[in-house]
């Protein structure tokens, strides 16, 4: 029972702290509204299910290969985060309604290059699930539970973005710069 409490604590803290998913959910809902923000969050959830399923199915193998794969994964993830930061920074106040929002596909693809989330999945399974039970029902429940927790974290950040939408429109340059800097910080944290 103690390991389950640690698992839940780890899951919630990781899902609700700033990271690429949450910053993009905040940015998307702030620029386009809650409905489009939730579309992005739904894509995040779909991507989470894919990444978590891979982590569950290949947990032991990925854990052993991590030292060799980690620098490549970190580089790809940092590059994508910097591209997202540049996109948020260079957008103009009037563009939000004209260009397509970061939708389902963007949210889904982000998971496959999001080092924070990939490491989250590997850590959750290698530390809290696989040492205790590797049965299909347990792994399936863990995948579903982690995806729901992650989805709820992104949705909370999207709601925050929607609540402050007017502020984001009135202070677009400041808000965009702060969100872009947050994404750059996420990318830099991969190397610190």
Backbone torsions as a table, in degrees:
resi	resn	phi	psi	omega
1	UNK	NA	-34.9	179.4
2	UNK	-63.9	-38.9	179.1
3	UNK	-68.8	-31.5	177.3
4	UNK	-67.6	-40.5	177.5
5	UNK	-63.9	-41.0	177.6
6	UNK	-65.0	-40.0	177.7
7	UNK	-60.0	-47.7	179.3
8	UNK	-65.0	-42.8	179.3
9	UNK	-60.5	-47.7	177.9
10	UNK	-59.5	-44.6	-177.4
11	UNK	-62.7	-46.8	-177.7
12	UNK	-70.1	-42.9	-179.9
13	UNK	-61.6	-45.1	-178.9
14	UNK	-66.9	-39.7	-176.5
15	UNK	-72.4	-27.5	-174.4
16	UNK	-103.4	-4.0	177.6
17	UNK	-86.6	160.2	-179.3
18	UNK	-59.0	139.1	177.1
19	UNK	-168.8	177.9	-177.3
20	UNK	-55.2	-43.7	-179.7
21	UNK	-60.1	-50.3	-174.3
22	UNK	-70.0	-39.0	179.0
23	UNK	-67.0	-41.1	178.0
24	UNK	-68.4	-36.6	176.4
25	UNK	-63.0	-43.5	177.4
26	UNK	-61.7	-47.1	-179.0
27	UNK	-63.8	-45.2	-177.8
28	UNK	-64.4	-47.6	-179.9
29	UNK	-68.2	-34.3	178.0
30	UNK	-66.6	-34.6	-178.2
31	UNK	-87.2	-37.4	-169.5
32	UNK	-116.7	-10.7	-178.1
33	UNK	103.3	166.1	-173.8
34	UNK	-64.3	-39.7	-178.1
35	UNK	-59.4	-48.2	178.8
36	UNK	-71.4	-31.0	174.6
37	UNK	-62.7	-40.4	178.5
38	UNK	-69.2	-29.9	175.0
39	UNK	-62.2	-43.6	176.2
40	UNK	-60.6	-45.6	-179.3
41	UNK	-62.1	-37.0	176.9
42	UNK	-63.4	-41.0	175.6
43	UNK	-62.3	-40.5	175.9
44	UNK	-57.4	-45.7	-179.1
45	UNK	-61.5	-44.2	178.6
46	UNK	-62.2	-44.1	177.5
47	UNK	-63.3	-38.8	177.5
48	UNK	-60.3	-43.2	179.6
49	UNK	-59.8	-40.9	178.7
50	UNK	-65.9	-48.9	-178.4
51	UNK	-66.5	-43.6	-179.9
52	UNK	-65.1	-36.6	176.5
53	UNK	-62.9	-41.6	177.6
54	UNK	-65.0	-41.6	178.8
55	UNK	-63.3	-39.8	179.6
56	UNK	-68.3	-46.5	-176.2
57	UNK	-70.6	-35.2	-175.5
58	UNK	-116.6	21.2	-175.2
59	UNK	-49.2	-53.8	-176.9
60	UNK	-65.1	-40.2	-179.8
61	UNK	-67.5	-47.2	179.7
62	UNK	-61.6	-38.6	-179.1
63	UNK	-62.6	-39.8	178.4
64	UNK	-72.1	-35.2	-177.9
65	UNK	-83.6	-11.7	-174.0
66	UNK	-50.8	-43.1	-179.6
67	UNK	-59.5	-32.2	-179.8
68	UNK	-83.5	-32.5	-176.5
69	UNK	-87.7	-28.3	-171.1
70	UNK	-56.8	-45.4	179.9
71	UNK	-63.5	-37.3	178.7
72	UNK	-67.6	-46.0	179.3
73	UNK	-60.7	-41.5	-179.9
74	UNK	-63.8	-44.2	-179.9
75	UNK	-64.0	-45.4	178.7
76	UNK	-64.0	-44.4	179.4
77	UNK	-63.0	-43.3	179.7
78	UNK	-63.9	-42.2	179.1
79	UNK	-61.8	-43.7	179.9
80	UNK	-65.8	-40.8	178.8
81	UNK	-63.6	-39.8	178.1
82	UNK	-66.5	-37.0	175.7
83	UNK	-63.4	-43.3	177.3
84	UNK	-61.8	-43.0	179.5
85	UNK	-60.6	-44.0	179.3
86	UNK	-63.0	-41.2	179.4
87	UNK	-62.8	-43.1	179.2
88	UNK	-66.9	-43.4	-177.2
89	UNK	-65.4	-43.1	-174.4
90	UNK	-81.7	-10.7	179.2
91	UNK	-66.9	146.5	179.8
92	UNK	-106.5	159.5	-174.9
93	UNK	-54.5	-42.3	-177.9
94	UNK	-77.0	-16.8	-176.7
95	UNK	-68.6	-26.3	-171.9
96	UNK	-54.2	-40.5	-178.5
97	UNK	-82.1	-19.9	-174.5
98	UNK	-87.6	-34.8	-175.1
99	UNK	-102.8	156.3	-178.0
100	UNK	-66.7	141.9	179.1
101	UNK	-72.2	159.8	171.8
102	UNK	-64.2	101.5	-172.2
103	UNK	-97.2	-152.6	-174.9
104	UNK	-59.8	-46.7	-177.5
105	UNK	-63.7	-42.0	178.5
106	UNK	-61.1	-46.6	179.1
107	UNK	-62.5	-39.3	-179.5
108	UNK	-68.4	-48.3	-177.4
109	UNK	-66.3	-31.5	179.0
110	UNK	-55.8	-34.3	-176.9
111	UNK	-65.5	-30.1	-175.9
112	UNK	-80.8	-10.6	175.6
113	UNK	-124.6	10.0	-178.8
114	UNK	-90.5	99.0	-176.3
115	UNK	-59.9	-36.3	179.4
116	UNK	-60.0	-44.3	-177.7
117	UNK	-73.2	-39.2	179.1
118	UNK	-63.3	-44.7	177.8
119	UNK	-66.3	-34.1	175.0
120	UNK	-58.7	-47.8	179.6
121	UNK	-64.3	-45.6	179.6
122	UNK	-62.0	-45.6	-179.1
123	UNK	-64.9	-44.4	-179.1
124	UNK	-58.7	-45.7	-177.5
125	UNK	-75.8	-42.9	-176.5
126	UNK	-72.6	-27.4	-177.9
127	UNK	-99.0	-35.9	-170.2
128	UNK	-113.7	-17.5	-174.6
129	UNK	-116.6	-61.5	-174.1
130	UNK	-59.2	-34.9	177.9
131	UNK	-64.7	-19.3	-175.5
132	UNK	-105.8	-35.8	-177.1
133	UNK	-162.4	129.6	178.6
134	UNK	-118.0	24.0	179.3
135	UNK	-74.3	152.7	-179.4
136	UNK	-57.5	-43.7	179.2
137	UNK	-62.7	-40.0	179.6
138	UNK	-66.0	-45.9	179.7
139	UNK	-63.5	-39.4	178.2
140	UNK	-63.9	-43.0	178.3
141	UNK	-64.4	-39.8	179.5
142	UNK	-66.3	-42.3	177.5
143	UNK	-59.5	-49.7	-178.7
144	UNK	-62.6	-45.1	-179.4
145	UNK	-62.4	-45.9	179.2
146	UNK	-64.5	-38.5	178.7
147	UNK	-66.4	-41.3	178.8
148	UNK	-64.5	-42.8	179.0
149	UNK	-63.9	-45.0	178.8
150	UNK	-63.7	-42.3	177.7
151	UNK	-61.0	-42.5	-179.4
152	UNK	-66.0	-35.9	176.7
153	UNK	-63.3	-46.5	178.9
154	UNK	-63.8	-39.9	179.1
155	UNK	-64.0	-38.2	177.2
156	UNK	-62.5	-43.1	178.2
157	UNK	-66.3	-37.1	177.0
158	UNK	-64.1	-42.0	178.6
159	UNK	-62.5	-40.2	176.2
160	UNK	-59.9	-44.1	178.4
161	UNK	-61.6	-40.1	179.9
162	UNK	-68.6	-38.3	179.5
163	UNK	-63.2	-38.2	-178.1
164	UNK	-98.6	23.4	-178.2
165	UNK	-59.2	-43.0	179.9
166	UNK	-61.7	-43.6	176.8
167	UNK	-59.2	-44.4	-179.3
168	UNK	-61.8	-36.8	179.0
169	UNK	-71.9	-42.1	-177.9
170	UNK	-72.6	-30.0	-177.9
171	UNK	-123.4	48.5	-172.9
172	UNK	-57.1	-44.5	-177.1
173	UNK	-63.6	-45.9	179.2
174	UNK	-64.5	-49.3	-178.3
175	UNK	-63.3	-44.2	179.3
176	UNK	-63.4	-40.9	179.1
177	UNK	-64.2	-42.9	179.5
178	UNK	-65.0	-41.6	178.6
179	UNK	-68.2	-38.9	177.6
180	UNK	-64.2	-43.4	177.3
181	UNK	-62.7	-35.6	176.7
182	UNK	-63.2	-41.7	177.9
183	UNK	-67.2	-38.7	175.6
184	UNK	-62.5	-39.7	176.4
185	UNK	-61.4	-39.7	175.9
186	UNK	-61.5	-42.6	179.6
187	UNK	-66.3	-43.1	179.9
188	UNK	-65.0	-34.8	-179.0
189	UNK	-63.4	-19.3	177.6
190	UNK	-68.6	-20.3	-177.6
191	UNK	-112.5	-0.5	-179.6
192	UNK	-97.0	NA	NA
